[in-house]
Amino acid sequence: MTGPTMSPASAADEMPTVVSGDTFAGFLSEVVRPEARPAVRASAVEVLRGALVAGPRSTGLVVGRVQSGKTLSYEGVISLARDNDFAVVIVISGISNPLLAQGQRRLKKDLNEASPAGWTFLDPADNLQPSDHVEQELLRVKANWMNPATPAAYKETAVVVVLKNYTRIADLAGALTRVDLSAVRVLIVDDEADQASLNTLVRRGRESSTYSNLQALRQAVPNHFYLQYTATPQAPLLIAIDDALSPDFVRVLEPGEGYTGGEVYFGGSEPSRHVHVIDAADVQAASNPNGPPPAGLRQAFLLFLVGAAHVVAGGRPETRSMLVHPSRGTADQGTFATWVRDMKTTWQDRLEHAGDADPVKLRGDFRTAWEDLKKTYPELADFKSCWEAFGFVLNNLDVTEVNTRLGQTPVIQWIRTKFYVLVGGQAIDRGFTVEGLTVTYMPRGAGMSVADTIQQRARFFGYKAAYLGLCRVFLDADVRDAFVNYVHHERDMLESLRAIQDGSETLKEWRRKFLLDPSMRPTRASVIGMPLARVAMADKWITDRQPVRVDAAALEDNVRTAERILQGVNWSLDPYGHRRGYTSPHVTLELLEAVTPRSRLGDEQAQALSLALARLSDEPGSDHSIAVYWMRPGEPGRRQETVGGGIQIFQGRSGDYPGDRSIGADHDGIAVQLHQVAVESRDREPLGRYLVTAWHVPSSAASGWIIEVGF
C-alpha cells in the first residue's frame, strides 16, 4: 500500500521534539513501501507533534480519504509514540466483531514487524484469559516504565484494542481507573471517529451510552492524547465547540501515489468510463426474487470474471473481488447472493458439458465483457487466454454474504489464489477492506442523502491505479449524482482544513462553512451540536434590505472605492441607460467586501456569496465572467422606507422598462447591480443616502452552503 502524505504545517516558535527511534525506523523499513516512506514519516511526525503541542487531554482530528491508508498512518503514529515514551496505546476499532478482528490482525502483524519485542497486545474480550488480565498486564507495564532500573528493551508498550461498544468501553474504563496510569503517557486512537463515538442524544440534553463511556475512559487516563481518524469529518466538525470530542487541532493526510478516489471516478468534466448507471429495469427485476438476475448484475459479474481470468492468464496469483451492495436488508442480500451463485453454477455446468464445442451465447457474452475492459485496460490478456481461464476462476470463486442472516457475520480469510464475490449492506460499509476489489454493483438508492454516509460506501476507492482499467462501478443514478456532489464538497472542506492546519486560524475559531448541494445533508442530525443555516442562492436576488445609513461624504467615498475596484471594466450602456460591463470573480469579491458594511458581511447569505465568488476565483483556468451593472449612474434613485424600517431598492416595471429585477438576471453567470439611492421616511422626510449592491446567482452557477449561525 502506498501511504498518505501530510499537507505542510507551519512551524511554531517552539515545537516539541519528536524522537524517531528504532521502532519507527523498523516500521518504515519493514511495513511501508520504499516510495511511501518519506510521506509516512512526515505525516506521523506532524500528527504526533500536533498532539504534543496541544498537550494532554487534547483531541486531534486526522482526516484522510476513504481507503487511502489511514490505518497505515495511525500505525506509524503508534510506532513513533513508542519511541517517545508512550507506555500505553488504546485503539478503539470497529463496531462489529469482524471489523475488530480485521483491525486486530493487521495491527498486531504490522507492529510486530516494526519491533518484535516492543509490544504486549491486550484483548479485553479474550475469554481464555483471567477476567482481570488487562488490569494485571497494565500494572506490570506501568511498573516497568516507572522503574529507572528497567532495561529499555523491557519497557514494552501495551496495545489495547477495544470494540466500539458501550459495554466493552465501560469495562476497559473501569480497569484503567483501578490501574492509575496518570504517571505515564497514553495515546488513544479512535478509528472511524465520526461513527458511534459522538453524542447522538445531544439535542435531547442527554448523553448516549458509547459517548458517555468514552468520556469515562478519558477521565481514567489523565495524561492521554486523543486522535480521531476519519475520512468523513463532518460530524466531529459540527458538534458543539465545547463538546469533549470537539477537536483542538487538525491534520490532513494526502493520498499517496496511485490512489484512485472520488476525483478519479466522479471529478471529471466528462462521465467516467468506469462508472455505469444502473438501468431502471434492473431495479424492477430486483423486486422479483423468483425471477432471473437483473441484466446489470449479470454484466457486472461477467466484467469481474474477465478481470479475474486476466490475472490467471498472466500467471499472477492476485486476489480479485466483486462487491454487491443491494440494501441494508438481509433478505435482499440473500436474493442477490442466490442470483450470483446460480449464475456461477449454470456457467460451470455449461462449460463442463460443452464437450469440444463452446457454449455460443456464454462465449459471446464473455467476449462482450472482454471488449469492454479492453477499452480501458489495453494490457488485458488476449481473449483466448481469458476464456481458457474462465472455468478455473469459477471453480475457485467464493460467494459470501457478509451479514448475520445465516448466523454470525463471517470473517473473510483472504487467499491470493481465490476469487470472491461479497454481498452485504451495513457490514461492508465503513472500515471494511475488500482485497483486490475491481467491480462494485450497488443498486441501493441515496436514501436521506447524508453526505458522510454515502461517501463511506465507496469501498471501491483505494490504491488501484495499476489496475484501474479493470474497475467498474454500477450505481443508482441518484447515488452517482451524490458522489459527484461530494467531490466538490470534500474539495472545499479539505481546503478549509488545510488552511487551519497551516495556521490561518484554529479549529475553535473557525466558522463552519461547507459547500454542499441542497439535495444533501452533511451528517446525521442527531449529533449536530451547533446552529446551522442552509443557504441556497439559485435564481434569486441577494441584497441588503436594511443598509447602514451614511452621509454625503461617506457615500462619495463608497462610490470612489467602487469605481477604483471596477476601473478595469470596459463599460457600455445597456438599452435602459445603465452602465454595463464584465469582470472576474476576484474583482467582484473585492467589491463585495469593500462596499458591504462589516456588520452585514457576517450574514449567512453574504458569507455564502463571498464563498461562491472565492471558489470561482480559485478554479484552475477559470473563465467565469461576472456581469456588473451600475444602475442609473449620476442620478440616485428615490426610495421610501418600508413598514419594517428597510428599503426596497429595486425599481418596478414601468412602460417598456422591465424592472430592475430583470437587469442581468438572464446572464449565464453571477450578476451584480450597484444602486445609489436616497431614502425618505413614509412622511417624506429625508433619511439618508446609500450605495447598495444586489447580486443574482442563476441555477447554473449556484451552490448550496451550510454555514454556522450566530458566530
PENOR-V300628 format. One record per helix or strand of 3 or more residues. SS is the DSSP state (hx for helix, st for strand). FROM is the first residue (numbers start at 1). LEN is the number of residues. If there is no record, write none. Layout:
SS;FROM;LEN + SS;FROM;LEN
//
This chain:
hx;22;9 + hx;34;21 + st;59;5 + hx;70;14 + st;86;7 + hx;97;18 + st;119;4 + hx;133;14 + hx;152;3 + st;157;6 + hx;166;14 + st;185;7 + hx;202;3 + hx;209;12 + st;224;7 + hx;234;5 + st;249;6 + hx;262;5 + st;275;3 + hx;280;7 + hx;295;19 + st;320;5 + hx;330;23 + hx;360;17 + hx;383;13 + st;397;6 + st;419;6 + hx;426;3 + st;437;6 + hx;451;5 + hx;465;6 + st;472;4 + hx;477;25 + st;513;3 + hx;525;3 + st;532;4 + st;540;4 + hx;552;14 + st;579;5 + hx;585;11 + hx;598;4 + hx;604;15 + st;626;5 + st;637;5 + hx;660;3 + st;671;10 + st;686;12 + hx;699;3 + st;705;4
//
